[in-house]
Amino acid sequence: MKLKEFRLRFRAWQNKSINYTVKKKGVHHCANCGHDFEGNLCPICGQSVGDGRITWKWLAYSFINIWTGDSRSLPYSIFQLMLRPGHFIGEYISGHRQVSSPPVNMLFGIAVIYAIIMHLFGIEPEPFTAKDSDLKVFITAINWLNNNPGWGAIAMTIFLTIPTWFLFRYSPRHPRHTIPEGISIQVFMSSLMLICLLFKAIHPAFIFLIPLYYYITYRQLFGYNFWGTSWRLMACFVVWAYAFIMLVVATILLKIPEMDNSFSVGKIIIMYILYFLTLIIPIAAVLFIGLWICKRGERRREQKTQ
Ligand SMILES: [Zn+2]
């Protein structure tokens, strides 16, 4: 009973959007430009109320602020992202830009924390060694991404932008999101991914936090139910994994003409055309069938409400 009550309260808290209040009532005199104003910020120059001589608090704040600019601080944004990811990202992409520290800054802030913790505990990733020279480019790329966790996480998630755009296009919540919004969503997901990887350092089983977080986030963000979220997300990951496998295949194909001299230009062109078709046709099929199902779902929802 107690647990149920806690869950309901937590849900209500997750659903509630972040609100803002006037910090100090009355008319203030801006210490920067001299304008008299009411509210939290000077409307002429943007300096905060109470900003004047430098205090210890302000000094500490300015160091935290390296990553955050004028919006919410990094710890606050991480806290929000971990506990109500979908609602938080939804607010950000629908125009509440000040609720979060900018997602790219946040990602690289977390990447620095991640690198420091990994280094302190001596759990740095083993570099892959290139025994097979055919895959050398690929292995170099993986090692580079391992050493640059921020870019590494982005490289993993960014390809989900396209399938997400197709499969969650007609969602009940936040429908018709744009590609730049989709990229922002994946930048937030990269931050979550790094946090999950920190947990994975404690126990390998925590790697499953990543798909779990994707599920929770997409469910809160797009508003489909359990099955609606699950199958769409599964389709996104299948497309993602297929594209990744085909990328490995491409690095192998590039080597074939070098090794086999009998390969004529005509054969090479045919090989690339076949490769391109094998890459595009299954992905396009999944995405457009998905899009069609989602569009039909939206029409049904509209009919119900009429
Ligand atoms: Zn001012």
Boltz pocket constraint, residues with backbone or C-beta under 6 A from the ligand:
constraints:
  - pocket:
      binder: B
      contacts: [[A, 30], [A, 31], [A, 32], [A, 33], [A, 34], [A, 35], [A, 42], [A, 43], [A, 44], [A, 45], [A, 46], [A, 47]]
      max_distance: 6.0
